[in-house]
């Protein structure tokens, strides 16, 4: 009788010990610093900083280029988000938009500045030389 009672107590204690704690922990749904939203990078300001440092633009050129960049971003966003246009056509339209941006940029920059811009945008040509 003692053996059966001892086995019953042992069995109950083992089964209750092996149960998993399924409560939701307080820290489970807290936001960690990894999940915190990263600060959005302003592409326009970043591009203008590139033009200031690398190309050496003046104040007037900076204002005009800022408007060009904003228009380019707006147009490219519309093309990319369009559901009616196929991917290949989107690629062609973005290429045309890029060429249009470069041609307007060539009108604003001096010839030396534009040559420097082309060199910086095509690092592969530097390596071939």
N, C-alpha and C positions, 0 to 999 in steps of 0.2 A: 504494500500500500504506500509505504514511504517512497519507494522508487517511482511509482506512477505519479505521485504528487510532486516529487522533485523534477521529473521529466516534464510535467505540465508547466510548472513554474519556469523552468529553463526555456521551454519552447515559447511561452508567452513573452518572456523578457527579451529573447533574441528577436522575435518578430517585431516587437514594438521598437527595439533599438535600431533595426534596419530600415525603418520608415524614413523617407526623405522629407526634409523640411520644405514644404511647398509654398510657404508664405512669400509674398512679394516684399522684397527688401526695400527700404526707404531709398537707398542710393541707386536702385536699379534704373529709375527714370530721371535722374538728375542729369543735367547737361554737363558734360565735361569740357574742359578747354579745347580738346581736339574737335568737338562738334560745334564749337562756337563759330559763328559766321566770320569768314575772313573779310578784312576790309577790302572793299571793291577798289580796283585800280582804275583810275581815270585814264583811259586810252588817249584821249585828246591831249591832256596835260603831259602824259608820258611822251607822246610823239613830239610835242612842242619842245620839250626839254632836249630830246634828241637833236632836233633842228638847231636849237640854240647852241648846244655844246659842239656838235660834230660839223655842222654846216656853217654856223656863224651868221644867222639871220638877224636883221634889224627889227625894230618895233613894228613898222608898217608890214613887212613881210610876215611877221608873226601873226598879226591880226588876220591877214588874208588867208594864211595857211590854216589857222584855227577854223575859219569858216569852211574851207575846203575839206578839212578832216571831218568836221561835224556832218557836212552834206554827204560825204562818202560813207560814213558810218550809217547814217539814216537810210540811204539808198541800198546799201548792201544788206542791212537788216531786213528791209522790205523784201528784197529778192530771196534771201535765205528762208524767211518765214512764210513765203508764198506757197500755198498748197497746190495751186493750179499749174505751176511750172515744174517741168521734169528736171531731174538732177543735171543732165547734160546741158540743158538750156540754161539752167542756173549758173553753171560753170562758165558758159560762154558770156552770159550777161555780166558776171562778176569780172571776167577778163576785160571786157569792154569798158566797164566802170573803172577798172584799174588803169587802163590806157588813158582814159579821159582825165583821171586824176593826175597822171604823170604829165600829160600835155599842159594842163593848167599850171602845174607846178613849174614846168619849164618856162612858162611865161612870167612867173613871179620871181624866180631865182635868177641870179646872174649865171652866165655860162660856166664860170668856174665852180660856183656853188652846185649847179646841176650836175656837172661832171663828178664832183665829189660825192653827191647823193647817189648817182648811178654806181660808183665804185663801192660805196658802203652797202648798197642793196644787193649787189652781186659779188659776194666774196669768192665765188668759184673762179671768176675771171682773174682775180689776183693770184690765185694759186697756179693757174696755168702759165702765167708770165714767168 
